[in-house]
C-alpha cells in the first residue's frame, strides 16, 4: 500500500518521511507546491515553520535525489532531512493494516 499513491505512477518500493523546515508564514503555499511533486504528500503541519512530508520512490537513490534537487531547492524551504525510511514490506507495520 502506497500512502502517496498517484494514478499512473508505478508502485513505490521505498517510503521516506521528511521533516521540512520552512520560513514561517510560507507553510500553506509551500505545502501545496510540495504535494505537486511526484510521489509526495504532506502529512502534518507541526507548527510555524514545520511540515511533515512523505515521499514514495522506486529506489532510495531516487528518493534522495528528489529531496536534494526538488524539496531542498523550493523557495521558502530552509532545510529538510529524512527522519525515517522503509520499504514496501515494512509498510503494514507503519500503517497498522
C-alpha positions, 0 to 999 in steps of 0.5 A: 500500500502506497500512502502517496499513491498517484494514478499512473505512477508505478508502485513505490518500493521505498517510503521516506518521511521528511521533516521540512523546515520552512520560513514561517508564514510560507507553510500553506503555499509551500505545502501545496507546491510540495504535494505537486511533486511526484510521489509526495504528500504532506502529512502534518503541519507541526507548527510555524515553520514545520511540515511533515512530508512523505515521499514514495520512490522506486529506489532510495537513490531516487528518493534522495535525489528528489529531496536534494534537487526538488524539496531542498531547492523550493523557495521558502524551504530552509532545510529538510532531512529524512527522519525515517525510511522503509520499504514496501514490506515494512509498510503494514507495520507503519500503517497498522493494516 
